[in-house]
Amino acid sequence: MTSSAIQPSARQAFLTGLAIAIVGAIFFSAKAIVAKLIYRYQVDAVTLITFRMLFSLPFFAVVAVWKARTAVPLSNSDRGRIVVLGLLGYYLSSFLDFLGLQYISAGLERLILFLTPSFVLLISFFFLKKKISLVEWLALGAAYLGTVLVLMHDAQASGTNVALGSALVLASAISYALYLLMSGELVARVGALRLVAYAMCVSSVACIVQFFLLRLPAELLQPMPVYGLSMINAVFCTVLPVFLTMIAVERIGPATTSQAGMVGPVSTLFMGAMILDEPITAIQLAGTTLVLSGIYLLSKKKT
């Protein structure tokens, strides 16, 4: 086979992987839009996340059982770490995120969550003594300035609850940053697909237990649209993007997949305008541009 025949094939494979990553990022970002639609039926965050994880659990359980039967058994230490990661990365982070979405726009929520890479960097700097270059500091500054612009806009338009909602989503982003830092070594040893399946099962059980501790079983009875939207939230905004992202990482690598994920806040901003009638202003566009520029610079940094 000639080199001219190989190159188009490699290019096509790369573009296919890139498209998969973009679709996964858009679907995952859409969870903020779906959550906003569910909140219109007077459903609280506890119930919302319970339905999301309840409908997601069968999919992840199938993968978990498959991996448990075909892979090397885990050590007790690894089992304990997976439980901690499941509680930290998918339970706590998601719960705080949905709590915050009760008070802020979907666009602002997505921008704050996309500061996660910068939190990973800052935690590494302060606690792991990692050096940060001038370019990385500039990237952080641009990302935070962009978020502040959008936050100020939302505060003027929506009132004081924006501060509470932003703080909750900020805590969600920090929680997920900790999850990423703690999962690095475990991913290499256990495998990404297996780790995600196990961690999501842990998170699902935690969400369901939380519901029965805080709510009455009767509150599981909701209007039919809530079930439909929750199924969309589970399948298209949770299960599907998780597996699409894993496929993309295998095809084009984690760095390029991360860059493709930057389409998320932009898609959320425009989906919020089309579906939720959230306004798009020049300040929001400027803030979004700054955040994406900052995260792009971080993603280009060579490790």
C-alpha positions, 0 to 999 in steps of 0.5 A: 500500500502506498503512502498516499493511500495511508495518509487519507485513511489516517486523516479520515480516522482522525476526523472521525475521532474528532467528530465523536469527541465533539458530539460527546462534548455537546451531549454532555453539556446538554445536561444543563439544558435538560436539568433546567427543563426538569426544574420547571416541574418543581423537581429539586436537585435531590430528585433530579440526580436520583432519576438521572443515576437510576436510569443510568445505572443499568447501562453502567452495571452491564459494563461493570459486570462484563469487566468484572468477569473478564479482567483481573480482580481488583485489590481491596485498596483499589476497591476502596479508591474506586468508592472514594472516586465515585463519591467524589467525582460523580456523586458530589460533583454532579449533586453540587452542579445540579444544585447550582443550576437552580440559581444560574444560567446554563451558559454560566454553569458550563463556563465555570465547569470548564475551569476544571483544568485550571483547578487541576493546575492550581491544586498541583501548584499549591499542594504538589509543588508543580511549577506553573509557566508564564503562559499557564498563568496568562491562560488562567487569568484569561479564563477567570476574567471571562467567567467573571464577566459572565458572572457579573452579567448574570448577577445584574440580570438574575439577582443575588442568588447567582453568587450562591449558584456560582459557588455551588458549581465552583465547588462542583468543578473543584470536586471533579478536579480532585477526582481527576488528580486522584484517578490518574494512577488508578486509570493506568492500572485498572483501565479507563472504561472499567474505572468509569463503570465502577465509579458510576455504579458507586455514584448511582447507589449513593444518589439513590440512598441519599434520596430515600434518606432525604425524601419520601418514596412518594416523591418518586411519582412525578409528571410523565415529562419528568421521566422522559426528560430524566431518561434523556438526561441519563442516556444522552447526557450521561451514558452516551457522552461517557462512552463517546469520550472513551472512544475518542480518547482511544482514537485521537488521544486525551489532549485532542479530546480535551480540546474538542470538549471546549465546544461544550460551553459554546453549545450550551450558550446557544442551546440555552438561547434556543431552548430556554430563551436565555439571552446572549449578550456581547458580554457573554460572548466576550466572556466565553471567548476569554474562557475558551482562549484560556482553556485552549492555551492550557490544553496546548501546554506540553507536559 
